[in-house]
Amino acid sequence: MEKLKLVLTFAILIGVIVGFLYWISNKAEKDKIDRVSHVEKSYKYSKGIIVQKHSYKGHSIRVKYKIGNVDYEYTGGWDNNPRNIGVGDSISFKYATDNPKLIVTELENSY
């Protein structure tokens, strides 16, 4: 009886963890789709500086940029890097004219 309780507890725990990871993945994908579609409605081009880039266990990038007199920082993913740009390099991006916090960098497939 104790073994059955242990197995059931373990199965439920694994199910909760897998469900949570699935939910996070779906939310991240939906957020990306929303960001890209918002930028595509009305955008301008600009450039920023890469201040952090990771390619181990996923691709992430942090970009600092300025629109008007306001400084912004974007943290997000990247899909490909054909010019092999890295930390300290300039990067092009599109930003939403009504919300410059939302950008799509040249390293994303949706650029």
Secondary structure, DSSP 8 states (H G I E B T S, - for coil): -HHHHHHHHHHHHHHHHHHHHHHHHHHHHHHHHHHHHHHHHSEEEEEEEEEEEE-SSS-EEEEEEEETTEEEEEEEE-S--TT---TT-EEEEEEETTEEEEEEETTSTT-
